[in-house]
């Protein structure tokens, strides 16, 4: 994903989009979310995994863009 695409994300994103931004496979992302080793914070909302965009940007070294 480009920085522009990441900056266009809302306050949070789903796990497959976060995985794509980090360059990892969707299956690896789900496995690491389940066992608590995903590179940034993941919030389980019902059956979904949600990733705060600010945390994703921090892991990517993008900082938080206001």
C-alpha positions as CSV (number, residue, x, y, z in Angstrom):
1,X,0.0,0.0,0.0
2,X,1.1,3.5,-0.6
3,X,1.4,6.1,2.1
4,X,-1.5,8.0,0.5
5,X,-3.7,4.8,0.7
6,X,-2.8,4.4,4.4
7,X,-3.5,8.0,5.1
8,X,-6.9,7.7,3.5
9,X,-8.0,4.9,5.9
10,X,-10.4,5.9,8.6
11,X,-9.9,5.7,12.3
12,X,-9.6,1.9,12.1
13,X,-9.3,-0.7,9.4
14,X,-9.9,-4.5,9.2
15,X,-7.2,-7.1,9.6
16,X,-6.7,-8.0,5.9
17,X,-6.1,-4.3,5.0
18,X,-3.6,-4.0,7.9
19,X,-1.9,-7.2,6.7
20,X,-1.5,-5.8,3.2
21,X,0.0,-2.6,4.5
22,X,2.5,-4.6,6.6
23,X,3.3,-6.9,3.7
24,X,2.1,-10.1,5.4
25,X,-0.4,-12.7,4.3
26,X,-4.0,-12.6,5.4
27,X,-3.7,-16.1,7.0
28,X,-0.5,-15.1,8.9
29,X,-2.3,-11.9,10.1
30,X,-5.2,-13.9,11.4
31,X,-2.9,-16.4,13.1
32,X,-0.9,-13.7,14.8
33,X,-4.0,-11.8,15.9
34,X,-5.3,-15.0,17.5
35,X,-2.1,-15.7,19.4
36,X,-1.4,-12.0,20.3
37,X,1.7,-11.5,18.2
38,X,0.3,-9.1,15.5
39,X,2.8,-6.2,15.2
40,X,0.3,-3.6,16.4
41,X,-2.8,-3.5,18.6
42,X,-5.8,-5.5,17.4
43,X,-9.2,-5.2,18.9
44,X,-11.7,-8.0,18.6
45,X,-15.2,-6.7,18.0
46,X,-17.6,-9.6,17.9
47,X,-16.2,-12.0,15.3
48,X,-14.1,-9.2,13.6
49,X,-10.6,-8.0,14.2
50,X,-10.2,-4.2,14.0
51,X,-6.8,-2.4,13.8
52,X,-6.6,1.2,14.9
53,X,-5.0,3.1,12.0
54,X,-2.8,5.2,14.4
55,X,-1.2,2.1,15.7
56,X,-0.7,0.8,12.2
57,X,0.9,4.0,11.1
58,X,3.2,3.9,14.2
59,X,4.4,0.4,13.3
60,X,5.1,1.6,9.7
61,X,7.1,4.6,11.0
62,X,4.5,7.0,9.6
63,X,3.7,8.7,12.9
64,X,0.2,10.0,13.4
65,X,-1.1,12.4,10.8
66,X,-3.7,14.8,12.2
